[in-house]
Amino acid sequence: MNLLKIGIAGIGNIGTVHARSIYNGEIKGMELCALCDTDEKRRRTLASEFPNVKIFSSSEEMIRSKTIDAIIISTPHYFHPIIAKDAFENGLHVLSEKPIGVYTADMDALFDAWKKSKKTFCVMFNQRTNKLFKEAKRIVSEGELGEIKRSVWIITNWYRTQSYYDSGDWRATWKGEGGGVLLNQCPHNLDLWQWICGMPKSIYAICKVAHGHNIEVEDDATIYAEYENGASGVFITSTCDYAGTNRLEITGTKGRLVLEKGRLTLTKLSCDDREFCTGEKEEPSISETVVYDEDYNGHKNILQNFANSILYGEELIAPANEAINELLISNMAYLSSWKNEKITSQFDKEEYRSMLAEKIKNSAFSKKETEKAFSESEYLSRWKTKW
Ligand SMILES: NC(=O)c1ccc[n+]([C@@H]2O[C@H](COP(=O)([O-])OP(=O)(O)OC[C@H]3O[C@@H](n4cnc5c(N)ncnc54)[C@H](O)[C@@H]3O)[C@@H](O)[C@H]2O)c1
């Protein structure tokens, strides 16, 4: 096989972007064969924009149509694991939009179906293909910073207007989305944080609900994380700050790296600071190198990697077994905030599911949906790293 037949479920903002990339032949080895959306108005416009592509009204129908080898899932989050599981049970490869799901309790069943299918499963973590994050990952994993002591990420440039939240009935509600800035905007950053610095053993978090918007979920959050080696991490995010900040700083025993304003600055010590501290060595000298950002198109990079992995065995950039980690972190953060206590990585996943179900059941929030108030170019510009 050298051509993958692709179907996409959920053709809204991001699904349309993926559909256009494939339809226009920008992804080698992919052919757009089917699209599905539950919204009838949406399906009518798809039929005129993508002639010769089969249009379905449900993912179940598209999955069983025998017209595709692989599915891209770009529906609202709750449907991601449901559609992925169905696709594996029917012999398809899966590329899911982030997050992989809303809660981790049902991941075992999904991963079992994936393992049984022997198909490819990856998640759209497009920022993993950004040069600066790849370089940060290399520096930390090759030990250039020594042992990590601390990481601090202030990522408050996810600013959103009220009209953004009003632009879809599912957005920013417990029932439709299952969370706020941590579950919608931050999966990219939480994934990169754990990709570069590893998984924390415990988390304490404060999630501020409706801090700057009329919504039901959090739009501002602060996470304090502790790691097995005694390191600590702080992650601060918000959709309320204009202008916001995007600054990641990681300090180790042999140096520090800072990512901000399109630059990675690596400050290296000539020896491990603990050797200086104990008097074994002289005061270390300091050297500094700077790496600059480059233009990149992360979505197309991940699509191409997905195709290359299935067709030619290329290693996946964001395999599903890693993609679940950021969801574990956000679930721990919500649970910590709801219970006002520190949560360990061994947290009770069923308790999380039932507390979320209670929030949905007790919701008194009513949503006034408006037509989308932002342009496509505005929407596209969100995926830039936006230093
Ligand atoms: N990787 C990224 O950079 C990125 C960017 C934007 C959105 N996303 C993710 O993509 C997903 C969709 O976001 P969006 O902004 O495109 O939303 P959207 O509301 O614009 O589009 C969702 C579409 O899915 C359709 N839909 C809903 N339920 C469906 C179902 N069960 N089966 C088929 N179609 C269904 C809706 O009718 C709608 O057209 C979210 O999970 C979001 O987190 C990722």
The ligand as a Gaussian input file, in Angstrom:
#p B3LYP/6-31G(d) Opt

LIG

0 1
 N       -4.462000      20.589000      17.400000
 C       -4.937000      21.817000      17.392000
 O       -4.183000      22.776000      17.237000
 C       -6.413000      22.056000      17.527000
 C       -6.957000      23.282000      17.134000
 C       -8.341000      23.445000      17.251000
 C       -9.142000      22.457000      17.762000
 N       -8.578000      21.278000      18.168000
 C       -9.438000      20.204000      18.715000
 O      -10.305000      19.780000      17.681000
 C      -11.598000      19.465000      18.207000
 C      -12.651000      20.283000      17.452000
 O      -12.443000      21.656000      17.656000
 P      -13.059000      22.756000      16.644000
 O      -12.606000      24.066000      17.144000
 O      -12.778000      22.370000      15.244000
 O      -14.624000      22.569000      16.959000
 P      -15.873000      22.957000      16.031000
 O      -17.025000      23.107000      16.938000
 O      -15.516000      24.076000      15.114000
 O      -16.061000      21.655000      15.108000
 C      -16.537000      20.408000      15.595000
 C      -17.371000      19.766000      14.473000
 O      -17.692000      18.447000      14.877000
 C      -19.053000      18.170000      14.520000
 N      -19.512000      17.090000      15.390000
 C      -19.923000      17.159000      16.693000
 N      -20.165000      15.917000      17.162000
 C      -19.891000      15.052000      16.161000
 C      -19.919000      13.623000      16.044000
 N      -20.283000      12.859000      17.081000
 N      -19.571000      13.062000      14.869000
 C      -19.215000      13.834000      13.805000
 N      -19.169000      15.194000      13.856000
 C      -19.487000      15.786000      15.024000
 C      -19.765000      19.502000      14.703000
 O      -20.962000      19.568000      13.974000
 C      -18.693000      20.487000      14.197000
 O      -18.835000      20.740000      12.800000
 C      -11.535000      19.779000      19.712000
 O      -11.329000      18.599000      20.421000
 C      -10.328000      20.697000      19.845000
 O       -9.656000      20.557000      21.091000
 C       -7.244000      21.076000      18.042000

